[in-house]
């Protein structure tokens, strides 16, 4: 993502609570993004309580 000039990624929910099919790179964990260090920032679960109902049925 850095090569595209992206310096921050924000995940609304964490992978532990949402099926992997909803993630483009399901094998990359939040810690992997965070380990990239400066100038890249990654945070997750920001709006998890509000977003989890969207994933309950597994329907897109």
C-alpha positions as CSV (number, residue, x, y, z in Angstrom):
1,X,0.0,0.0,0.0
2,X,2.9,2.3,0.6
3,X,3.8,2.3,-3.1
4,X,0.3,3.7,-3.7
5,X,0.9,6.5,-1.2
6,X,-1.5,5.1,1.4
7,X,-0.3,5.9,4.8
8,X,-3.2,4.7,6.9
9,X,-5.7,1.9,6.9
10,X,-8.7,1.7,9.2
11,X,-10.6,-1.5,9.7
12,X,-14.1,-1.0,11.1
13,X,-14.2,-4.5,12.7
14,X,-11.5,-6.9,13.7
15,X,-10.9,-10.2,11.9
16,X,-11.5,-12.2,15.0
17,X,-15.2,-11.3,14.8
18,X,-15.8,-11.2,11.0
19,X,-15.5,-14.0,8.5
20,X,-12.3,-14.0,6.5
21,X,-14.2,-13.7,3.2
22,X,-14.8,-10.1,3.9
23,X,-11.0,-9.3,3.9
24,X,-9.1,-8.9,0.7
25,X,-6.0,-10.3,2.4
26,X,-7.4,-12.6,5.1
27,X,-3.9,-14.0,6.0
28,X,-2.6,-10.5,6.9
29,X,-3.4,-9.6,10.5
30,X,-3.7,-6.2,12.0
31,X,-0.3,-6.7,13.7
32,X,1.3,-7.3,10.2
33,X,0.0,-3.9,9.1
34,X,1.1,-2.2,12.4
35,X,4.6,-3.8,12.1
36,X,5.2,-1.9,8.8
37,X,5.9,1.1,11.0
38,X,6.3,4.7,9.8
39,X,5.0,6.2,7.6
40,X,2.2,3.5,7.7
41,X,-0.5,3.4,10.4
42,X,-3.1,0.7,10.9
43,X,-5.9,0.6,13.4
44,X,-8.8,-1.8,13.7
45,X,-12.2,-2.3,15.4
46,X,-13.0,1.4,15.4
47,X,-16.8,0.9,14.8
48,X,-17.0,-2.8,15.6
49,X,-20.2,-2.7,17.7
50,X,-22.0,-0.8,15.0
51,X,-20.7,-2.8,12.1
52,X,-21.0,-6.4,13.4
53,X,-24.8,-6.6,12.6
54,X,-24.0,-6.1,8.9
55,X,-22.1,-9.4,8.9
56,X,-24.5,-11.5,11.0
57,X,-26.2,-13.3,8.2
58,X,-23.2,-13.7,6.0
59,X,-25.0,-12.1,3.1
60,X,-23.2,-9.5,1.1
